[in-house]
Amino acid sequence: MEKTRTDILIEKSKINYNTAIKIIGDMYDGIFSKDSSFNYTRKELFADYDSYLQAILVKLCSIKGEFSKDAMRFVENIADYGKLIEGTDFNLFADCAKEMREVVLERAEERLKEVPTCFKLAGAVDSGRKLGVTKTMLDCTVKIAFNLKFVDANADVKNNDDVISALKAIYIFTTANGINIK
């Protein structure tokens, strides 16, 4: 069977996703698991990243006012450890009614207000050093978001405002903490 445009974009995104997950796992294993007061498990950090990533992707889908079958398949297949809405199969939201889209978007908007714990940890690792952990995680996340935009062959990929808007909390966090992401 020949791969579709969406299949190829999911595969490319999984490379970036796995890089972000590896960074999170390495931070946990190398630093935070050794601190007895640290309250998160490795899997909880992965799930936290997943829910945030899916919130970004849902936000991007909602900007166009539709949840296409390919876009929802992308959102469903990108995360491995957690969900924006636990127990939900995003494929079921393909071409759904406006009311259903609004419920999912509302949850995404709530999630996007919070900076994921893994980005806070990356910021702590980068604090006072120029290791680029936060930048690398952000780059991976942005590439995944752009790949979702490419699912639609007619998407305006020159306008980045939607991606920047979806990642606003992380940009504010990095600026407020003097973390270099350039």
Backbone bond lengths (Angstrom), bond angles and torsions (degrees), N, CA, C in turn:
res aa  C-N    CA-C-N  psi(-1)  N-CA   C-N-CA  omega(-1)  CA-C   N-CA-C  phi
1 M - - - 1.438 - - 1.535 109.46 -
2 E 1.287 116.04 133.52 1.457 121.47 -179.29 1.530 110.18 -76.06
3 K 1.314 115.41 140.03 1.455 120.24 -179.46 1.526 110.05 -75.17
4 T 1.312 114.54 141.46 1.458 120.41 177.01 1.528 109.29 -85.86
5 R 1.304 115.30 168.60 1.462 121.69 175.57 1.537 109.44 -54.71
6 T 1.326 115.85 -44.21 1.465 120.72 -179.19 1.523 111.07 -64.09
7 D 1.328 118.08 -42.19 1.471 121.40 177.90 1.531 111.02 -57.08
8 I 1.306 116.25 -45.60 1.469 121.58 -178.50 1.528 110.10 -65.26
9 L 1.330 117.19 -42.08 1.464 120.75 179.91 1.528 111.67 -67.60
10 I 1.325 116.75 -35.51 1.468 120.05 175.80 1.528 109.15 -65.07
11 E 1.334 117.68 -44.87 1.469 120.86 178.88 1.523 111.20 -59.49
12 K 1.327 117.32 -45.76 1.470 121.02 178.99 1.526 110.36 -62.92
13 S 1.314 116.14 -40.01 1.458 120.51 -179.31 1.523 111.43 -68.69
14 K 1.319 117.08 -34.74 1.463 120.21 179.05 1.534 111.29 -62.88
15 I 1.315 117.23 -30.95 1.469 120.49 176.11 1.529 109.11 -63.07
16 N 1.329 116.78 -47.46 1.460 121.08 178.10 1.525 111.07 -66.29
17 Y 1.312 116.40 -41.19 1.458 121.25 178.72 1.539 109.90 -59.72
18 N 1.316 116.76 -48.09 1.467 120.65 -179.21 1.522 111.78 -63.37
19 T 1.326 117.46 -32.84 1.468 120.90 175.74 1.524 109.84 -64.77
20 A 1.335 116.89 -46.41 1.473 120.49 178.75 1.526 110.56 -61.94
21 I 1.327 117.43 -43.95 1.465 121.48 179.94 1.529 110.56 -63.45
22 K 1.325 117.28 -39.14 1.473 120.75 178.14 1.525 110.32 -62.97
23 I 1.324 116.71 -42.65 1.468 120.50 178.74 1.530 109.85 -61.00
24 I 1.311 116.49 -46.28 1.468 120.90 179.67 1.532 109.80 -60.78
25 G 1.320 116.34 -46.12 1.468 120.73 178.79 1.518 112.18 -62.41
26 D 1.329 116.97 -41.84 1.466 120.63 179.05 1.528 111.60 -65.07
27 M 1.346 116.48 -40.38 1.470 119.29 177.38 1.527 109.83 -62.18
28 Y 1.322 115.50 -44.79 1.462 119.39 -179.20 1.530 110.42 -63.02
29 D 1.331 116.42 -52.01 1.466 120.59 -176.33 1.528 112.12 -64.45
30 G 1.334 116.18 -41.50 1.463 120.11 -173.45 1.512 114.97 -82.63
31 I 1.324 117.00 -24.15 1.465 118.78 -173.85 1.523 112.35 -129.17
32 F 1.322 116.42 -62.62 1.454 120.84 -165.47 1.522 114.72 -77.12
33 S 1.323 118.91 -26.33 1.475 119.97 178.68 1.524 111.20 -68.89
34 K 1.316 116.45 -19.25 1.465 121.45 -178.89 1.533 112.69 -83.28
35 D 1.336 115.91 -9.29 1.462 121.55 -179.25 1.529 108.66 -97.68
36 S 1.316 117.22 111.65 1.466 121.06 -176.26 1.529 112.79 -65.13
37 S 1.315 117.82 -18.54 1.465 119.90 179.51 1.537 112.16 -88.80
38 F 1.325 116.72 -3.92 1.468 120.30 179.84 1.525 108.57 -75.31
39 N 1.335 116.81 126.03 1.470 121.57 -168.60 1.522 115.77 -98.12
40 Y 1.296 119.20 11.14 1.467 120.82 -177.56 1.522 109.93 -116.76
41 T 1.339 114.77 146.78 1.457 119.51 170.89 1.521 107.94 -91.78
42 R 1.280 114.71 166.54 1.467 121.48 177.12 1.538 110.16 -56.75
43 K 1.329 115.99 -47.42 1.458 120.73 -178.16 1.531 111.92 -65.42
44 E 1.313 117.61 -35.50 1.470 120.44 177.04 1.527 111.08 -64.15
45 L 1.317 116.93 -37.85 1.471 120.05 177.18 1.522 110.63 -65.84
46 F 1.331 116.53 -41.59 1.466 120.38 177.37 1.530 110.30 -62.07
47 A 1.330 116.64 -45.89 1.468 121.62 -178.81 1.524 111.24 -63.67
48 D 1.324 116.72 -36.80 1.460 121.30 177.93 1.532 110.65 -63.66
49 Y 1.323 116.07 -43.83 1.464 120.08 176.51 1.533 110.28 -62.36
50 D 1.317 116.50 -44.48 1.468 121.06 -179.27 1.526 111.91 -58.60
51 S 1.320 116.75 -45.97 1.469 118.95 -178.25 1.524 110.61 -64.86
52 Y 1.325 116.52 -37.43 1.465 119.92 178.24 1.531 110.30 -67.71
53 L 1.313 116.61 -44.54 1.464 120.86 179.31 1.527 110.43 -60.38
54 Q 1.313 117.38 -45.04 1.461 119.37 178.77 1.529 111.27 -64.82
55 A 1.320 117.57 -33.98 1.469 120.13 176.69 1.531 110.42 -63.20
56 I 1.324 116.53 -41.73 1.470 120.76 176.77 1.525 109.85 -59.64
57 L 1.313 115.73 -47.35 1.462 120.34 -176.53 1.530 111.70 -66.49
58 V 1.327 117.11 -40.42 1.468 120.27 177.20 1.525 109.90 -63.39
59 K 1.326 116.21 -40.83 1.474 120.35 178.35 1.526 110.05 -59.91
60 L 1.310 117.27 -43.87 1.471 120.63 179.57 1.526 111.08 -63.82
61 C 1.320 116.59 -39.72 1.469 120.27 177.77 1.526 110.86 -64.29
62 S 1.304 116.34 -39.92 1.466 120.26 -174.65 1.517 112.35 -70.99
63 I 1.309 117.70 -25.69 1.463 120.71 179.97 1.523 110.44 -59.06
64 K 1.312 116.21 -35.33 1.464 120.67 177.86 1.525 111.78 -81.83
65 G 1.334 116.54 -8.26 1.458 120.44 178.06 1.513 114.46 77.96
66 E 1.315 116.81 17.36 1.466 118.94 178.57 1.519 110.33 -151.82
67 F 1.304 114.33 152.75 1.457 121.26 174.67 1.520 106.40 -115.18
68 S 1.316 116.86 90.62 1.461 120.37 -178.40 1.527 110.23 -69.15
69 K 1.303 115.37 161.34 1.464 121.20 179.61 1.529 110.74 -59.64
70 D 1.333 117.37 -44.34 1.468 120.56 -179.65 1.526 111.84 -67.50
71 A 1.320 116.70 -41.00 1.467 119.70 179.61 1.523 111.16 -64.46
72 M 1.302 117.80 -41.77 1.463 120.96 179.53 1.530 111.23 -68.94
73 R 1.323 116.89 -34.63 1.469 120.02 175.81 1.529 109.56 -64.25
74 F 1.324 116.39 -40.15 1.462 121.82 176.72 1.534 109.76 -59.65
75 V 1.339 116.92 -51.43 1.467 121.43 -179.05 1.528 110.54 -59.38
76 E 1.301 117.14 -43.20 1.462 121.62 -177.95 1.525 112.05 -65.80
77 N 1.323 117.56 -36.38 1.467 120.73 -171.73 1.519 114.99 -93.91
78 I 1.312 118.16 -1.94 1.460 118.76 -174.46 1.535 112.79 -85.97
79 A 1.309 118.17 -31.30 1.465 121.35 -175.38 1.528 111.36 -101.93
80 D 1.332 115.81 143.81 1.463 121.02 -177.06 1.531 114.28 -112.77
81 Y 1.327 118.74 -20.18 1.462 120.65 -169.02 1.522 115.44 -116.36
82 G 1.313 117.41 -21.19 1.454 119.30 -176.42 1.515 111.17 -154.08
83 K 1.306 115.16 175.09 1.462 121.62 -177.31 1.519 109.54 -136.14
84 L 1.295 115.28 150.87 1.455 121.23 171.55 1.522 108.97 -60.89
85 I 1.324 116.18 -44.61 1.463 122.38 176.25 1.520 106.00 -125.60
86 E 1.333 116.04 105.59 1.468 120.63 -175.94 1.527 111.28 -54.61
87 G 1.324 114.59 138.71 1.457 121.06 177.47 1.519 114.70 80.45
88 T 1.316 116.56 5.71 1.463 120.95 -176.98 1.516 111.10 -99.27
89 D 1.304 116.46 136.11 1.457 122.77 171.87 1.531 106.23 -101.78
90 F 1.317 116.80 110.39 1.464 120.37 -176.08 1.522 113.04 -64.20
91 N 1.319 117.24 -20.63 1.462 119.62 176.27 1.532 111.59 -59.25
92 L 1.314 116.43 -28.48 1.460 120.83 -179.57 1.533 112.38 -70.23
93 F 1.326 116.90 -15.17 1.465 120.50 -179.38 1.531 112.44 -91.91
94 A 1.314 117.18 -0.98 1.471 120.31 178.99 1.522 109.02 -60.71
95 D 1.320 114.04 126.69 1.468 121.98 178.25 1.531 113.04 54.63
96 C 1.330 116.83 33.62 1.462 120.88 -178.55 1.532 111.34 -79.94
97 A 1.301 114.91 171.42 1.464 121.41 -179.82 1.527 110.62 -66.78
98 K 1.315 114.95 155.26 1.467 121.93 -178.28 1.531 111.27 -55.76
99 E 1.310 117.92 -40.23 1.456 121.95 -178.95 1.529 111.43 -61.20
100 M 1.324 116.65 -40.61 1.467 120.50 179.11 1.522 110.43 -68.39
101 R 1.334 116.58 -40.73 1.470 120.17 177.29 1.524 110.32 -59.86
102 E 1.321 116.11 -40.72 1.465 120.63 -178.01 1.525 111.79 -64.60
103 V 1.333 117.50 -36.48 1.465 121.32 177.86 1.527 109.96 -64.40
104 V 1.321 116.75 -46.45 1.467 120.99 179.96 1.521 110.14 -66.10
105 L 1.322 117.20 -42.23 1.459 120.83 179.17 1.522 111.18 -63.13
106 E 1.312 117.39 -39.50 1.463 120.72 179.04 1.532 110.24 -59.92
107 R 1.321 116.72 -43.58 1.472 120.51 178.02 1.530 110.24 -64.99
108 A 1.324 117.24 -39.98 1.471 121.10 178.03 1.524 110.48 -62.72
109 E 1.318 116.84 -44.88 1.468 121.02 -179.87 1.531 110.80 -60.54
110 E 1.328 116.78 -41.50 1.468 120.68 177.21 1.524 110.45 -60.07
111 R 1.326 115.84 -46.07 1.471 120.80 -177.07 1.517 111.57 -66.40
112 L 1.317 117.54 -35.86 1.462 121.12 -177.50 1.524 113.04 -70.39
113 K 1.303 117.91 -13.68 1.472 121.54 177.11 1.523 111.42 -75.48
114 E 1.318 116.73 -21.75 1.465 122.91 -177.10 1.530 109.71 -99.00
115 V 1.317 116.48 134.01 1.456 120.18 173.69 1.524 107.25 -79.67
116 P 1.327 117.69 127.31 1.469 119.29 -179.55 1.530 111.55 -60.02
117 T 1.300 115.75 144.58 1.462 121.50 -179.57 1.523 111.27 -54.98
118 C 1.322 117.55 -38.90 1.472 119.82 -177.87 1.539 111.40 -62.78
119 F 1.330 117.69 -33.59 1.464 119.57 177.04 1.530 110.60 -73.03
120 K 1.325 117.54 -34.18 1.461 120.27 175.60 1.531 109.86 -64.71
121 L 1.334 115.54 -41.08 1.462 119.93 178.64 1.528 110.84 -65.50
122 A 1.338 115.78 -42.08 1.468 119.35 177.47 1.525 109.95 -61.90
123 G 1.330 116.54 -39.64 1.460 120.62 176.67 1.513 111.43 -61.47
124 A 1.334 116.81 -40.03 1.463 120.56 177.95 1.530 110.61 -65.01
125 V 1.317 116.63 -40.58 1.473 120.87 178.34 1.528 110.07 -64.56
126 D 1.326 117.00 -39.42 1.463 121.69 -178.98 1.527 113.21 -77.99
127 S 1.315 117.39 -19.33 1.458 121.73 -175.05 1.528 111.46 -54.87
128 G 1.331 114.71 120.70 1.460 120.31 179.03 1.516 114.18 76.78
129 R 1.301 116.74 -1.65 1.472 121.14 178.32 1.519 108.43 -129.98
130 K 1.267 115.49 163.81 1.471 119.10 176.83 1.527 108.65 -114.76
131 L 1.325 115.48 62.68 1.462 120.64 -178.43 1.527 112.21 -83.61
132 G 1.319 117.58 -26.79 1.460 121.13 177.03 1.517 114.86 79.06
133 V 1.329 117.81 19.40 1.462 120.65 -179.22 1.529 110.16 -65.35
134 T 1.326 116.18 -47.95 1.465 120.67 -179.81 1.516 110.45 -62.21
135 K 1.316 116.57 -44.32 1.471 121.40 -179.88 1.524 110.91 -59.93
136 T 1.314 117.70 -44.66 1.461 121.29 -179.21 1.533 110.90 -63.89
137 M 1.322 116.57 -43.69 1.474 119.09 178.14 1.521 110.83 -64.09
138 L 1.330 116.44 -41.58 1.460 119.96 179.23 1.525 110.45 -65.45
139 D 1.313 117.37 -42.48 1.472 121.02 178.24 1.528 111.08 -58.55
140 C 1.315 116.84 -44.58 1.472 120.72 178.56 1.530 110.50 -61.08
141 T 1.309 116.40 -43.02 1.462 121.88 -178.42 1.524 110.74 -65.92
142 V 1.329 116.81 -42.46 1.473 121.38 178.86 1.531 110.39 -64.14
143 K 1.318 117.24 -41.05 1.472 120.23 179.40 1.522 111.05 -63.02
144 I 1.316 117.13 -38.71 1.467 120.40 177.20 1.525 109.66 -63.62
145 A 1.330 116.31 -44.34 1.465 120.73 179.21 1.529 110.87 -60.52
146 F 1.320 116.70 -43.46 1.460 119.12 178.58 1.522 112.11 -65.93
147 N 1.314 117.30 -36.44 1.457 119.09 177.49 1.523 111.00 -62.25
148 L 1.324 117.19 -35.32 1.462 119.40 175.34 1.527 109.85 -62.75
149 K 1.322 116.99 -40.10 1.466 119.33 178.49 1.529 110.77 -61.09
150 F 1.327 116.93 -36.06 1.469 121.41 -178.54 1.526 113.19 -71.36
151 V 1.336 117.23 -13.42 1.470 119.86 176.34 1.528 109.28 -56.63
152 D 1.322 115.74 -38.58 1.465 121.83 176.65 1.529 107.78 -87.82
153 A 1.308 116.58 112.25 1.466 121.30 -177.61 1.533 112.65 -60.46
154 N 1.331 117.64 -19.90 1.464 121.61 -178.77 1.524 113.34 -102.15
155 A 1.316 118.04 10.84 1.465 121.37 -176.18 1.528 111.16 -67.17
156 D 1.324 115.06 149.26 1.462 121.89 175.41 1.526 107.58 -84.53
157 V 1.317 116.57 93.47 1.463 120.59 -176.26 1.526 112.41 -87.09
158 K 1.331 116.85 -3.16 1.462 119.82 177.30 1.527 111.50 -86.08
159 N 1.327 116.99 -20.83 1.450 121.52 179.36 1.528 108.56 -94.23
160 N 1.333 116.25 115.56 1.464 121.93 -176.49 1.522 113.22 -98.25
161 D 1.315 118.01 1.73 1.456 120.85 -173.96 1.526 113.00 -57.33
162 D 1.322 117.82 -36.96 1.460 120.38 -178.84 1.526 111.82 -66.48
163 V 1.322 116.76 -40.85 1.466 120.48 179.30 1.527 109.81 -69.00
164 I 1.311 116.85 -44.11 1.465 120.98 179.02 1.527 110.39 -61.07
165 S 1.319 116.84 -42.40 1.460 121.19 178.77 1.521 111.48 -62.32
166 A 1.319 117.05 -42.08 1.462 121.43 -179.28 1.529 111.86 -65.71
167 L 1.327 116.90 -29.16 1.464 121.61 -177.67 1.533 112.58 -101.17
168 K 1.309 116.80 15.79 1.458 122.57 -173.98 1.534 112.84 -52.42
169 A 1.330 118.44 -45.14 1.465 121.36 -177.66 1.528 111.55 -60.04
170 I 1.319 117.19 -37.80 1.473 119.80 179.83 1.525 110.18 -71.19
171 Y 1.329 117.34 -41.42 1.461 119.92 177.77 1.527 111.16 -62.14
172 I 1.323 117.68 -41.40 1.467 121.44 177.85 1.531 109.79 -64.44
173 F 1.333 116.54 -44.27 1.464 121.64 179.36 1.534 111.19 -59.53
174 T 1.326 117.14 -47.83 1.466 119.41 -177.53 1.528 111.16 -66.41
175 T 1.323 117.24 -40.01 1.466 120.67 178.94 1.529 110.22 -64.55
176 A 1.327 116.34 -47.05 1.465 121.14 -178.20 1.530 112.36 -62.18
177 N 1.328 116.57 -28.25 1.454 121.11 -177.37 1.531 114.04 -103.37
178 G 1.325 116.25 7.82 1.458 121.16 177.75 1.514 114.18 63.73
179 I 1.316 116.83 32.47 1.467 121.55 -179.33 1.524 108.34 -92.24
180 N 1.309 115.38 124.26 1.464 121.46 -177.99 1.526 109.86 -79.16
181 I 1.330 116.00 121.08 1.469 120.14 177.92 1.529 111.52 -118.42
182 K 1.304 116.25 15.16 1.466 119.73 179.93 1.492 111.93 -100.94
